[in-house]
Amino acid sequence: MEQIAAALGDPARWRLVELLAERPRSVGELAERTGLRQPQATKHLQTLARAGLVTVVPLGQRRVYALEPAVLGALTDRLRALVATAAVQAGERDVIARYRAAIEAEAAIADRSRWADGRAYAFERLLPAPRETVWRYWTEPELLAAWWAPPSLTVTEAVLEPVAGGRAVLEYRDAEGRYRSAGRVRRATPEELLEFELSVLDPAGGTTFTGHYDVTLEPAAAGTRLRVAVRVTGTTVEAVPAIAGIETGWGQVLDNLADAVGTRSKETPA
């Protein structure tokens, strides 16, 4: 398939295919219709033939080329499959577009340190699982790591020790590097409340900003109502990408959490 795509990537060869789609033609006719010299046309046709797109039929002293529609049909099927896959992932492209717009908007106002101090965010989810299950997904490292990162990122360490003074750590990686946040748990009431701080660290270990998180769990008829409040302090100019991604990022990870506890709830007998 790659050879076919490469063969069609040249404008002259694409024009030859268009002409052969109408009917078989000789090399001389193709050269005349495209403005190519005959040796050039022959070279392009040989490339198309190696890719299986055309066949050559010797007719006496003439060489007539004909298109192979089945090969184009296979390429068409592949392209349709790619279009269908891209359509399914349209939401991811929308997320990237919103994130880019948010970075541009934040960069326009981030002209000094503490430019975003005091900014607050609130998120809420109705989760289809009891509070004890949701609490475990927040406080057990293996379960926490299963949801606490947006798509394309892999969690390498996730810790929220549910005691006052307990460690709070989130480290994840992608193909370009590792990203770490660290802090402390301020208050914890099992299955009800979790308050903690996380400072986003730069590669040298300095703080770009600190997030203060209040997580509350309340019983609900369909499971558990989760509320997450976030407030930021100590913002630096370098924090622009991270601040811009808070709203989108938390929306994604809380969707991950909803999927995770929902799956577990279905697997657990009533």
N, C-alpha and C positions, 0 to 999 in steps of 0.2 A: 504493500500500500504506500510506503514511503517513496518507493521508486516511481510510482505513478504520480504522486503529488509533485515530486521533484521535476518529472518530465513536463508536467503541465504548468510549472511555475514560470516558464519562459514565454513571453508574449508571442514570439514568432511561432512556437510550437502550439500554443493555444489557438492561434489563427489557423494553423494547418488542420487541427482537430475540427474546428468549426467548418472548414471547407469540406473535409472528408465526411462530416455528419450529413452533408447534403447528398453526396454520392461519391463513389470511388473516382479517383483522379490520378493522372500520370504525374511523374515528378516535374516534367516540363510545364504542365498546366499549373501545378501548385506553385512553382517558382514564379511563373508569370503573374498569378493572382496575388501573390504576397509581396512581390517586388524583390524577392531574394534571388541571388545567383543560384544556378542549379546545384553546384557543389554544397552550398550552404543548406539548401532545401533538403538535399539527400542526407546530410549529416543530422539535421533535426529529425527527419523521418526515421533514421536509424535509432536515434534515442527513443522515439515513441515506440518503435518496434520492440526494443529491448524491454520496455516497460509493459509490453503486451497490449498496448493501446491500438496499434495498427498492424495489419499484415500486408505483405507485398506479394503480388502475383505477376510473374514474368509473362508477358504476352508478346512473343517474338522479341523484337528489339526494344519494346516498351516495357516499363516497370510501372505497374498500377498499384496504388496503395488504397486500402479499404479500412474503415474504422471497425474496431471490435466493440460493439455496444455492451456486451456482457461485462467487460472490464470497467467501463464507465458506470455501469449499473452497480457493480460492487463498491466503487468509490462513492456513489450516491448513497448507498445504504449506510456506509460508514459515516458519511457526513450527517445523515439524518439522525443516526445514533448519537453523534456528538451534540447536535442541536437539542435533542431530547434531554440529554444529560445536563447540558447548560441551562435548559429551561427549569429543570428540577432544582438546580442550585442558584436560581435567580435571587433568592433571599440572601445568600452569602455575599453576592455582589452588591446588593443593596446595603448590607452592613458595612462593607468596605467603603462604599461611596459616602455613607453617613459619617463614618469615622474620619475620612479624609476631610470632609467639610467641617467637622468639629475641630480638627487640628488647625485648619486654616483660620477658623473663627477665634480660637484661643490664642494662636500665635499673634493675631492682630492686637490683642490687649495685654499680652504677657510682657510688659516693658520693664518690670522691676520685681524684686523678691517679694514674696507674700501677696502676689497679685490675686490669688484665688483663695486666700485664707478666709475661713468661715463659710465657704460654699457648702451647701447641704443637698443631699439626695435621699430619696425614700423609695423603697421597692417593696412590693407585696406579692405573695403567691398563696393560693389555696392548694395545699399539697394533699394528695390522696393517700395519706398514711398517718398513723397515730403519732403523738408527740415523741414518744420514746424512740421510734424509728428515725424521725427527722433529727432528733438530738444526736443519735449515733452517727448520722451522716455529717454532722458538724464537728464531732469530737473524736471520732476514731480515725486515725491517720489514713488507713487504707481506704475507708469509705469517703473521707474528705477529698483524697487525691483523685477519686473516681469522677468528681464533677467540678472541682474548683479551678478550672481553666477554660478559656474559650477554645473553640475548634482550632486545630493546627498547632496547639501548644501542648506539651507533655509535662505533667507535674512530676518533679523529682523529689520534692519534700513538701509535706503539708502537715502542719501541727497546730492545733488549738487545744492546749491543755486546760480543761475546764475547772481551774482553780485560780483564785486571786494570785497574781504574780506568775502564772503559768506561761510557758513559751507560746508565742504566736509566730509561725514561720510559713511563708509560701515561696517556693522556688520552682520555677518551671523553665523549660528550654524550647527552642525551635532550631531550625537549621542554622540560624545566624548567631546564636549565643544563649547564655543563661541569664535569668532575671530573678532577683531575690528581693523579698520584703521580710522584715523582721520586727518584732515588737513584743508586747506582753498582754496577757489577759487581765482585765481590771476587776471584773466581777463575773461570777457564774452561779446560776441557780439551776440545778439539773432539770432539764425538760421545759424550762421556762425562759431563761435569760442568759445571754452571753454578751459581755461587753469586752472589746479588745481594741488594741491599737496596732497598726502595721505601718512601718515606714518603708517607702519604696527606695531602694538603694541604687546608687549608680555603680559603674564597674569598679570604682576605687573604694567603695564602701560608704560614701557619703550619702546623706539623706536628700532626696529630691522633694519629697513631701510626706506628710504623715496623715493616714486615714484613721478616723475614730469610728468604730462600728458598734452599733447597738442592735442585737439580734433578739427578737422576742418570738415566742411560740405560744399560740393560744389554741385551745381545743375548738373545733368547728364540726358541724354536722357531717361534713364530707371528709374530715380528716384533721388537718392542722393548718391554721392560718399563720403564715410566716411573714414577719415584717423586718426589714433591714433598713436601718437609718445610717447614713454615712456623712461625716463632716470632715473637711480637710483643713489642715493647718501646715505652717512651715513650707509653703510652696516656693519653689525656685523657678526661674525662667526655663530651666531644663526639664521641668515637670510637664511641659505642654502636652506631649503625646499621651502620657499617663492620665492626666486630668481629662483630656478630651475623650479618652476611652472608658471612663468610669461608668457612664450611663449605659453605653452599648455593652460593655464587658460584663457588668453585673446582670443585665438583662439576659445575656447568653448563659452565664453560669447558673443562674437560678432556673432557667429552662432545663439545663442539664440536671440540676437537682430534682426538679419535678419529674423528669423522665426516670431518674434513678430510683427514687422512692416509689414511684408508680409501678415500675417493673418489679421491685422487691415485694410490694404489697400484693401484686397478682400471684407471685410465686409462693407467698406465705399462706398456708391453709387458714381458713377462718376459724 
